[in-house]
Amino acid sequence: MAIITISRQIGSLGDELAEFLADKLSCGVISRQYALDNFFGELPSGVIERLNESAKFFMSPIKGNDVTYKDVLMERLEEMCADKRREGENVIVLGLGGSVIFGNDPYVINLRVTASDKTRIGRITKRYNVDLLEAEQIVTIGDRKHKRFVSTLFEQDLNDGNLYDLTFNTDYMSVNECAAVVLALIKERDLANRIREEVQESSAEDHQTESVVFKNETEAEFAHILDMYKIEWKYEPKTFPIEWDSEGNVKMAFSPDFYLPKFDTYLELTTMDQKYVTTKNKKLRMVRELYPGTNIRIVYKKDFVELVERLKQFDI
């Protein structure tokens, strides 16, 4: 499931990226035109023209109501995206200040698509069959109106990088390349959100936002091996409480070293003597009992050494 907002400069290929992603994700695009056609009911042509021409008019109250067009816009966007999320469907919000409205939502990916003035002016000359001076004016007016819309409705600067998870410069990046990055991010974000939900449900600890600092060289070496084989991994993404005291305080917990998303499997490395492995095996059994369906296993010293030696034969 993906909710994506796209803020774009005119001539930056932002609209093309939205269309490409919509095709790949089999979803619709909520654009300005879609909002005007579906969010406000039947509007007189004069009102539609005012909404198209003036950002300030969005702050006006709707006739016979205390709410403004901005209020309705935000409410309908939030409702639609919430419905899509519950149904497990994808949706793309193109413009409309989406990155501001959904800025604090971990289930939303906020994108900004830009390009240099020279590149954008060149694209506009071809798109509208105009000369360079006319294209420059089109870009200038487009940028000014876009910036005014976001600042008027949300008191935010659309050029603030903090509003976006990713910013693309399409001077040399194609739509295909941008989309490939976004699709990879969607996969990672879905996984992160699933782990976050599991953590909340089990009262476990979420380590996902912490930078990876391995406890020993063995873990670092194992991570390197996974990387060489292009096996996706997460380092200690989850802690499983397995023993509580009489007041409900967690006395014992188990944090497997690695999680392999592709195999939905947790791995705990051990290069210790056998007498110390018994404790890990006990914890592993308790995790399986308390968290049914959790795939977890121990990688023993012998297995790890054999794996390393086997890989060394290939000079990797």
N, C-alpha and C positions, 0 to 999 in steps of 0.2 A: 504494500500500500504506500502510495506516495502523494503528498500534497506539495506542490512546487509553486513558488511565486517567482515571476520573472520581471525584473525592472530592466528596461533597456533604453539606450540612446537611439534616436532615429538613425537608420542606416548602419546599425551595428550587427544586424542579423538576429536580433532578439526574437522578432516575430517568426522568422524561419526556424529558429531553435524550438520555439513553442510548438509549432506545427509538427516538426520532426519528432519531438518527444511525445506529443499527443498520439501520433501514429504508433510509435514503439510501445507506449503504455496503454494503448487502446482506451483513451479517455478524451474528455472534452476540454476546451479552453474557455475559461471565463474571461472575456475581454470587456472593454468598455461598452461596445455595442451590445454584447450579450446582457450586460447589467442593465442598460437602458431599456432593452426590449422585455426583460423578465423580472426586474426587481421592484419596480415602482408602480406596477399596474398600468392602466391606459393613461398616457400623458398627452396633453395637447401639444401640437407641433411646436408652438412657441416655447414651451417649457423644455422640450427636448433640445431645441436650438440653444437655449440659455445654458443648459447643463453641458452641452458640447463646447460652448464658447467661453464660459466663465467658471473658474474653479470656485470663486466666492459664492456662486449661486448654490453650490452644494450645501452651504451653511444655512440656506434659507429654510424656514419651516414649510412643510407641505401643507397645502390648503386644508383647513379644517382639522389640523393636527398640530401638536406641539413638537413633534419630532422633525428633524431635518432630513434632507436627502442624504447627507453624510451618515446620519444615524441608521437609516434604512440600508444604505450600501454596506456598512460594516456588519449590521445584524444579519443580512441575507448571505453575505460572504461567509461569515462564521457558521451560520446554520448549515449552509450547503456543504462546506468542508467538513463539518462535524458529522453530517449524514454520510458523506463519502468514506470518512474514516471508520465509522461503525460498520458500514457495508463492505469494508475492505477494498474499496475502489480507489482509483487514481483520479487526480484532478489538477489542472494547471490554472493558476491565476496570473493573467498577463496585465501588468501595470496595476492601476487602481490603488496604489499604495499598499499592496499586499504584504510586502516585506515589513512594513510598519505594523500593520494589523496583526500579523502572525509572528512578530519578531521574537516572542518568548515561548514559542511552541516547539518542543523537541520533535514533533511529528511532521514539521514543515521544513522544507529545504528552500532557502531564500537565495535567489541567483541575481546577479547583476551582469549585464552584457554591454560591453563598451567597445569602442575602437577610436583610433585617432581621427582628428578632424579631416585630415587629408584623405584617409580611407573612406570615411563616411560621405564626404563630398563627392568623391569619385563614384561611389555606388549610387548616390542620389541622381547624378547626371545621367547615368545609364537607366535607372529605374523610371525616371519621369521625362527623360529626353529633354533635359534643360542644360543651359550652359553653366560654367563654374560659378559665376556670380550669383545666379539664381539658386543653384544648389547650396551655396554657402548661406544664403538667406534662409532657405528651408531648414537647414540644420540649426541655425541660430535661433529661429523662432520655435522650432520643436523643442530644443533644449530649454529655452526660457519658460515655455508653457508647462513642460513636464516638471521642472523644478518648482514653479509657482504652485502647481496642483498639490504636490506633496507638502510643501511648506504651509500652504493655506489650510488644508484639511487636517494635517497632523503635526504641524509645527516641527517638522523634521527636514534635514538636508538629505536629499536622495543620494548625494555623493559621499555620505558618511559610510565608510567601509564597515562599520560595526553593524549595519543593518543586514549584511549579507554573509551567507556561509561560503559562497564562492563568487569570485568576479572573473569574468572571461574578457580578454582582449582579443577581438577577432581580426586584428590586422593580419595575423598569420595562422590563426586557428580556424579550422573549418567547422561548419555546423556538426558534421559527423564526429569530429574530435571532441567538441564540447559535449555533445550528447553522450559519448562513451564515458566521459568523466562523470557526468550526472548519473547515468545508470549505475555506475560502480558505487557512487556515493549512496544512492538509494538502497542498494543491497547492504552496504555497511550500516546505514542508519536503521534499516529494518531490524538487523541483527542487534544493534545496540539498544533499540527500544524494547525488543523482546527480552533481552537480558535484564534491562531496567525493570520491566514489569515483573519478571520472575523474582528479582531481588526484593521488590516491594511486597510481593505476595508471601515470600518466605522469611521476611524480616532479616534477610542477609545483607551483606555489605557490598556496595557497588564500587569497583576499582577502575571502571572504564575511563574516567577522565584523567587518571593519573598517568604520568609519563612512565615508560617501561624502565625499571631499574631492577636488573636481575640480581638475585641473592648470591649467586655463585657462577663460576665459569661454566659449569655443566649445563645450567639452564641457558646461558648465552649461546653455547655451542649447539645445543639442541634447536634453539630458535633459528640459528644460522642454517642448520640442516633442513629445517622445514622451508625456509626461504629458498634454498637452492632447488628444492623440489616443487617450488611454487605452491606449497600447501598453506592455505590461510590459517592464521592462528591468533588467539587472544591470550595475553599473559595474565593469569590470576584474575579473570573478569568477575568472579563470583566467590563468595564465602558462604559455606553451608553451616549454620548452627546445628550442632548434633547433641549437645548436652546442656541442660538448664538446672539451676538450683531451685530450691523450694519457693523462692520469690519470683521465679521466671527469668532470672538473669542468665545470660548465656555463659556457661562455664567452659565449653569446648566447641571449637569450630574447625572446619577443614576447608582450606583454599587450594584446590588443585592447581598445579603449575600452569597448565595450558588447556585451552579449549580449541578444538578444531571444528569450526562451523560446518564445513562440508560434510563431516562425518557425525556431527552432533555428539561429540565425544570429548570428555575431560580426561587429561593425562596428568599423572603425578609421577615425577621422576624420582628415582632413588638410586644413589650409588653408594649407599651406606652398607655396613655389615648386616647380615641377616637378622641378628638379634634386635636391631633397631627397626627393621622392616615390619615386625609384628604389630607395632603401634599403628603404623600407617594402614596396614591391612584391616585393623579393627575399625579405624575411622572410615575407611572406604566402605566396609560392610554397613556401618551405621548410616552413611549417606544413602546407600541403596535402599535401606529399610525405610528411612524417613522421607526420602524423595523418590518415590517409585517412578520408573521410566527414565531416570538419569543414567546415561551411559558414562561410566567412569572406570578407568583401569590404571594399574601401576606399571610403569616401564622400569624394569629392574636393571641393576648394574650390568649384568651379563648381556642383556638385550641391547642396552645402549652402547656398550663397548663394541659389540659385534657390528652394530649398525654403523658406528663411526669408522671401524676398520674396513668395512665393506665399501664405504664411500671413498675412503682414502685411496683405494685401488684405482679409482677413476680420476684421481688427481683433481677433485672438485674443490 
